[in-house]
Structure formats: C-alpha cells, structure tokens
Amino acid sequence: MSVRQETALAASMTKPAAGPGALAPRPARRRTRLTGSDPLLAWLFVAPLIVIAVLFLVVPIFMAAWVSVSDWSGRGSPLSSEVNFVGLDNYAAFFEPGLAQRDLTTSIRNTLYFVLFVVPLQTILALGLALVLNSRRLRAKSFFRTAYYFPSVTSSVAIAVVFLFMFSASGPVNAILSAVGVEGPNWFADARGVFHIIAGAFGVEGTPAWAEVDLGGISLWAWLAGPSVAMCSIIALVVWVSAGGYMLIFLASLQGMDEEVNEAAVVDGATTWQRIRHVTIPQLRPTTALVVTLGLIGTWQVFDQVYIMSQGNPGKTTLTPAYLSYTTSFGSFQWGQGTAISFLLFALIVVLTIIQRTLTRDRSDSPRALRRQGRAAR
C-alpha cells in the first residue's frame, strides 16, 4: 500500500461517525442571481435610456414650453431671473391680423397641400413596390429591395442637391419635357399654384369676387391655389425618398400573410387584380393605417428639403410651419413666437392624427360592433 493510500485510510478511520446527537452540516449559502424575469434587471437595462430621454427629451420640452410663454431674447439662460412671464402673448400674435398670422396661415396652406399630395402618393407607391417584391416570379429580390430602400437612408442634403440640378431651368426634367414638345417652367422660381394654372387654362383670370373672402389673413382664392410649381418639385423628392421605407413595412406584412387565403382565391378563379383588391388590401388595413399615420406626422414636420432647396421661396409658396418656426427664432430673433409655432404645429398634428386614426379604424373591432355581434349570436 502506498503512503498516499495509507494517509487517506487513517483519516477516514479517525473521522467521527455522524450519530443521533451529531450536528447537521451547515447548508451552503445560496447566492441570489438576477434572472430574466427579475424587475431589478429590467430597470438596470432601462435606466440609461430613461436618463437620456429625460435629459435630451423631457427637459428640452419643458424649457421650450417656458420659452413660448416668456420674453427670452436668446441671450443667457431662459431660466434666469431676467426672463419674464408674458402668458399667451406669443400665441395671440398668430390669431390677430398681421404679418405673423398671414405667414402662419400661408405655411399651413402650403403644408396642407403638401400632405394631401405626398401621403397618398407615397402610400400607393410603397404598396405597389411591396407587391412587386413579394411576387414569386421576381428574381434578384435582394437587389431591388436594396435599390428601392437606398434613398431612405441616403443623406437628405445630397438628394436635395441632386433634385436641384434635375429641376433647374436647364436640367434633365425640362430636357425631357422639351423632347415631347412641352416647355418646362423655371421650377424653383415659379410661385403659381397648379390649380390656378389649370383655372387659367379655362379662362379664369384674376381673383373672382366670390373668392375674395379673408381666411386667416389670406383670401379664399389663395387657399384654392394648390401647391406651387416649386412645391411640386419638393413633393416629387419626398415621395421618391420616403416610399422605400414604407415599402419595407408593407413587405413585412405581406410576407406574414397566410398563403392559404390567396390559394383559395386562385381556386375560385379570382384574377390577380381581384386577389389584390378583395384579399390582400383588406388584410393590409392595419399596416396601411400605420403607414398613413407615420406619413401624416412626417409630412407636417417637413423641414430639411425646404431649407436646402427653396427656403420658403418663391413668394413664401414653399413655407412650412417647421421652417417658419426656424426663421422666426433664428432669423427674426423672436424666440417666444418661434417656439409657440412649434407647439401650435404639435397640437395640429395631434388633432389631425386622432381624426385620421378615427376614420381609418376597423369598425368591426370596436366595442359597439362586438356587442352587436354578441346579441346576434344569442
């Protein structure tokens, strides 16, 4: 027997046996570990985001709200004792006859036409591209998906510069129009509204007597002008840029649909257009509502393209509330009024979004419809 084995045998013989009166061994201390369901772990991960959101989102919002009701001159801190509370004076300037009211009304009119053209066009284009990419017959889907989405992640400054060249007086767009016998306009210098141009083609010249009614500082005839020729070029840019991003939303929804429904429609003899109209589009109603809501919010906040391409010109026909807020604050140094425009725009977006969501909501899922279905079942 080796020395090591003898030592182990001796230790085992001298170890006392555990009798009835022997003390039980102390249990090992249990270590607490954070699991995926532990609230503390969740708060640890969320805490940095909460701190960042409070510092860079919540605090600036409250400071901007204070600036909108104060006489801050842009110098020093807006929270200093030299800044006075003026109440709603900065807001009241936009509801009294004057330049401030006229500019705000003009910007709202321009943006209203911008939204009415951009949101439907980009939604239809995005849906069409998604349907094409979802087709089984299409090859190189990855290439086309990347090509369509690429404008959405490209610098807005670079794209705006390209469109400035394309829509210049001697640019490619006017060259194509001249090739088919149409004399293209000087896009970014033409302040005429497209509806006024159409009316002029039918012999309507000047402002009719019935359209001289003043609405918010501008006449009814100015409200009916439609988007200017310069605004049409910005509309084309935004539709082309934004359609790719919304296309991916539609494509994800299409790829999550049950193919058995389409196959049943094919067995019943439905054509491609009938399947799209009566099967695919109804199933895309929630996705369409989401795309329209995002488009509505984004178009009312348009700023980059206007700042780079037109800066509100010609004749303030491309002026938007976001750009007006910028020029009022940093151009005219009326910080209170500029911030007030931002909050008025926020309130307008909230109201229009609620209206849009109410109109596009699925009535079959409403509580009233569910109660009617329950009574019918009984």
C-alpha positions in Angstrom: 0.0 0.0 0.0 1.4 3.4 -0.9 2.0 6.3 1.5 -0.9 8.3 0.0 -3.4 5.4 0.4 -2.3 4.8 4.0 -2.8 8.5 4.8 -6.3 8.5 3.3 -7.2 5.3 5.2 -6.1 6.8 8.5 -8.0 10.0 8.0 -11.2 8.0 7.3 -10.8 5.9 10.4 -10.2 8.9 12.7 -13.3 10.8 11.3 -16.2 10.7 13.8 -19.3 9.0 12.7 -22.5 11.0 12.5 -24.7 9.8 15.4 -28.1 10.9 16.6 -26.7 13.8 18.6 -24.3 15.0 15.9 -24.8 18.4 14.4 -26.1 18.5 10.9 -23.8 20.1 8.3 -24.4 23.8 7.6 -26.1 24.3 4.3 -24.2 26.2 1.7 -25.2 29.9 1.4 -27.5 30.4 -1.6 -26.4 33.1 -3.9 -29.0 35.3 -5.4 -28.8 35.7 -9.2 -30.7 38.1 -11.5 -32.9 36.3 -13.9 -34.7 37.4 -17.0 -37.9 37.9 -15.0 -36.3 40.0 -12.2 -37.7 43.6 -12.2 -34.4 44.8 -10.9 -32.6 43.5 -14.0 -35.1 45.2 -16.3 -34.6 48.6 -14.5 -30.8 48.2 -14.7 -31.1 47.9 -18.5 -33.7 50.6 -18.9 -32.1 53.1 -16.6 -29.6 54.6 -19.1 -32.3 55.1 -21.7 -34.6 56.8 -19.1 -31.8 59.1 -18.1 -31.0 60.0 -21.7 -34.7 60.5 -22.5 -35.2 62.8 -19.5 -32.1 64.9 -20.2 -32.5 65.2 -24.0 -36.2 65.0 -24.5 -38.3 65.8 -21.4 -36.2 68.7 -20.1 -35.9 70.4 -23.5 -39.7 70.1 -24.0 -40.4 71.8 -20.7 -37.8 74.5 -21.4 -39.3 75.1 -24.8 -42.7 75.4 -23.2 -41.3 78.0 -20.9 -39.7 80.0 -23.7 -43.0 80.0 -25.6 -44.7 81.9 -22.7 -41.7 84.2 -21.8 -39.9 87.1 -23.3 -36.5 85.4 -23.6 -34.2 87.3 -26.0 -31.9 84.4 -26.9 -29.1 85.6 -24.6 -28.2 83.8 -21.4 -30.2 81.2 -19.8 -34.0 81.1 -20.4 -34.3 80.2 -16.7 -32.6 83.3 -15.4 -34.4 86.0 -13.3 -34.2 88.5 -16.2 -36.7 86.5 -18.3 -40.3 87.4 -17.6 -43.5 85.5 -18.0 -45.7 87.0 -20.7 -48.5 84.4 -20.8 -50.1 83.7 -24.1 -48.9 86.9 -25.8 -46.6 84.9 -28.2 -49.6 82.7 -29.2 -52.0 85.6 -29.5 -49.9 87.2 -32.2 -50.9 84.4 -34.6 -54.6 85.0 -34.0 -54.6 88.7 -34.7 -54.5 90.3 -38.1 -50.9 91.0 -39.1 -47.8 89.6 -40.7 -47.4 86.8 -38.1 -50.9 85.5 -38.7 -50.5 85.7 -42.5 -47.2 83.8 -42.5 -48.6 81.1 -40.3 -51.7 80.7 -42.4 -49.7 80.6 -45.6 -47.4 77.9 -44.1 -50.4 75.8 -43.1 -51.9 76.1 -46.5 -48.7 75.1 -48.2 -48.2 72.1 -45.9 -51.8 71.1 -46.2 -51.4 70.7 -50.0 -48.1 69.0 -49.4 -49.7 66.4 -47.2 -52.6 65.9 -49.5 -50.3 65.0 -52.3 -47.4 63.3 -50.6 -49.2 60.9 -48.2 -51.5 59.2 -50.8 -48.7 59.1 -53.5 -46.1 57.6 -51.2 -48.5 55.1 -49.7 -49.7 53.9 -53.2 -46.1 53.7 -54.4 -44.9 51.9 -51.4 -47.7 49.3 -51.6 -47.1 48.8 -55.3 -43.3 48.2 -54.8 -44.1 45.8 -51.9 -46.5 43.8 -54.1 -43.9 43.6 -56.9 -41.1 42.5 -54.5 -43.5 39.9 -52.9 -44.1 38.2 -56.2 -42.6 34.7 -56.6 -41.7 35.3 -60.2 -39.4 38.3 -59.5 -35.7 37.4 -59.4 -32.9 39.4 -57.6 -35.3 40.5 -54.9 -32.5 41.5 -52.6 -31.1 43.9 -55.2 -34.4 45.6 -55.9 -35.2 45.7 -52.2 -31.9 47.5 -51.6 -32.3 49.8 -54.6 -35.8 50.9 -53.5 -34.8 51.4 -49.9 -31.5 53.1 -50.6 -33.0 56.7 -51.0 -34.5 56.4 -47.5 -31.0 56.1 -45.9 -29.2 58.5 -48.1 -28.3 62.0 -46.9 -31.2 64.4 -47.5 -28.7 67.1 -48.3 -27.2 65.0 -51.1 -30.6 64.1 -52.6 -31.8 67.7 -52.4 -28.7 68.9 -54.3 -29.4 66.3 -57.0 -33.0 67.3 -57.3 -31.9 71.0 -57.5 -29.9 70.0 -60.6 -32.7 67.9 -62.1 -35.4 70.6 -61.7 -33.2 73.5 -62.8 -34.2 75.6 -65.8 -31.7 73.6 -68.0 -31.9 70.4 -66.1 -32.9 66.8 -67.2 -36.6 67.3 -66.3 -37.0 70.2 -68.6 -34.9 68.5 -71.3 -37.3 65.5 -71.2 -40.3 67.8 -71.3 -38.9 69.7 -74.3 -38.4 66.4 -76.1 -42.1 65.8 -76.0 -42.9 69.4 -77.0 -43.6 70.9 -73.5 -41.8 74.0 -72.3 -40.8 73.3 -68.8 -41.0 76.1 -66.1 -38.3 77.5 -64.0 -39.3 75.2 -61.2 -37.9 77.0 -58.1 -38.8 80.5 -59.3 -42.4 79.8 -60.3 -44.8 80.7 -57.5 -48.0 79.9 -59.4 -50.3 77.3 -57.9 -51.2 74.4 -60.1 -54.9 74.8 -59.6 -54.6 78.4 -60.7 -52.7 77.3 -63.8 -55.5 74.9 -64.6 -58.2 77.5 -64.0 -56.3 79.9 -66.2 -56.4 77.3 -69.0 -60.2 77.5 -68.8 -60.2 81.3 -69.0 -60.3 82.2 -65.3 -58.1 85.2 -64.8 -57.7 87.2 -61.6 -59.5 86.7 -58.4 -63.3 86.1 -58.7 -65.5 88.2 -56.4 -66.7 85.2 -54.5 -63.1 84.2 -53.6 -62.1 87.5 -52.0 -63.2 86.3 -48.5 -60.4 86.6 -46.0 -59.5 83.4 -44.2 -56.7 83.8 -41.6 -55.0 86.7 -43.4 -55.1 85.3 -46.9 -58.0 85.2 -49.4 -60.1 82.1 -50.3 -58.6 82.3 -53.8 -55.1 82.0 -52.3 -56.3 78.9 -50.3 -57.5 77.4 -53.6 -54.2 77.9 -55.4 -53.0 74.4 -54.8 -49.3 73.6 -54.4 -46.9 75.9 -56.3 -44.7 74.7 -59.1 -41.8 74.9 -56.8 -43.6 72.8 -54.1 -44.3 70.2 -56.8 -40.6 69.5 -57.1 -40.3 69.1 -53.3 -43.3 66.8 -53.4 -41.6 64.6 -56.0 -38.4 64.4 -53.9 -40.2 63.4 -50.7 -42.4 60.8 -52.4 -39.3 59.2 -54.0 -37.3 59.2 -50.8 -40.0 58.0 -48.3 -41.6 55.3 -50.4 -38.8 52.9 -49.9 -39.0 52.9 -46.1 -42.8 52.4 -46.1 -42.3 49.7 -48.7 -40.5 47.5 -46.2 -43.4 47.9 -43.7 -45.8 46.7 -46.4 -43.5 43.9 -47.5 -43.1 42.6 -43.9 -46.9 42.5 -43.6 -47.3 40.7 -46.9 -44.8 38.1 -46.0 -46.6 37.4 -42.8 -50.0 36.7 -44.5 -51.5 33.2 -44.8 -51.0 31.9 -48.3 -53.9 29.6 -48.0 -56.3 32.5 -48.4 -54.7 33.5 -51.8 -54.6 29.9 -52.9 -58.3 29.6 -52.1 -59.0 32.7 -54.2 -57.0 31.2 -57.1 -59.0 28.0 -56.9 -62.2 30.1 -57.0 -61.0 31.7 -60.2 -60.1 35.1 -58.9 -57.7 37.2 -61.1 -54.6 38.9 -59.8 -56.3 42.3 -59.5 -59.3 40.7 -57.8 -57.0 39.0 -55.2 -55.1 42.2 -54.6 -58.3 44.2 -54.2 -60.5 41.8 -52.2 -58.0 39.6 -50.4 -54.6 41.4 -49.9 -55.6 45.0 -49.4 -58.3 44.2 -46.7 -55.7 42.3 -44.7 -53.3 45.2 -45.0 -55.7 47.7 -43.4 -53.8 47.9 -40.1 -50.5 48.3 -41.9 -52.0 51.0 -44.2 -53.3 52.9 -41.2 -49.8 52.8 -39.7 -48.1 54.0 -42.9 -50.7 56.8 -43.3 -50.2 57.9 -39.7 -46.4 58.0 -40.0 -46.7 59.8 -43.3 -49.1 62.3 -41.9 -46.8 63.1 -39.0 -43.6 63.2 -41.1 -45.0 65.5 -43.8 -46.3 68.1 -41.4 -42.8 68.3 -40.0 -41.0 68.7 -43.3 -38.0 71.0 -42.9 -34.8 69.7 -44.5 -35.9 69.8 -48.1 -37.4 73.3 -47.8 -34.3 74.6 -46.0 -32.0 73.3 -48.7 -34.0 73.7 -51.9 -36.1 76.8 -51.5 -36.0 78.4 -48.0 -39.7 79.2 -48.4 -39.4 80.9 -51.8 -40.7 81.9 -54.2 -43.2 84.2 -52.7 -43.5 82.0 -49.5 -45.2 79.3 -51.5 -42.9 76.6 -50.0 -43.0 78.0 -46.5 -43.9 75.4 -43.9 -44.6 75.7 -40.1 -41.3 74.0 -39.2 -39.3 76.3 -41.4 -41.3 79.3 -40.2 -40.5 78.4 -36.6 -36.8 78.3 -37.5 -36.8 81.6 -39.3 -38.8 83.3 -36.6 -36.4 82.1 -33.9 -33.0 82.3 -35.6 -33.8 84.9 -38.3 -36.0 87.4 -36.6 -34.8 86.5 -33.0 -38.4 86.2 -31.8 -37.7 83.1 -29.7 -41.1 83.1 -28.0 -43.1 83.3 -31.2 -40.9 80.7 -32.9 -41.3 78.2 -30.1 -45.1 79.0 -30.0 -45.3 77.9 -33.7 -43.7 74.6 -32.7 -46.3 73.9 -30.1 -49.2 75.0 -32.4 -47.8 72.6 -35.0 -47.6 69.8 -32.4 -51.3 70.4 -31.4 -52.3 70.4 -35.1 -50.5 67.2 -35.7 -52.2 65.5 -32.7 -55.6 66.6 -33.8 -55.2 65.5 -37.4 -53.7 62.2 -36.3 -56.7 61.5 -34.0 -59.1 62.3 -36.8 -57.1 60.1 -39.2 -57.0 57.2 -36.8 -60.7 57.5 -36.1 -61.5 57.5 -39.8 -59.3 54.5 -40.6 -60.1 52.4 -37.6 -61.5 49.0 -38.2 -65.2 49.3 -37.2 -65.5 45.5 -36.8 -63.2 45.6 -33.8 -65.0 48.4 -32.0 -66.8 47.7 -28.7 -70.2 48.6 -30.2 -69.6 46.2 -33.1 -68.6 43.4 -30.7 -71.7 44.0 -28.6 -73.9 43.8 -31.8 -72.2 40.5 -32.7 -72.8 39.1 -29.2 -76.5 40.0 -29.3 -76.8 38.5 -32.8 -75.1 35.3 -31.6 -77.6 35.0 -28.7 
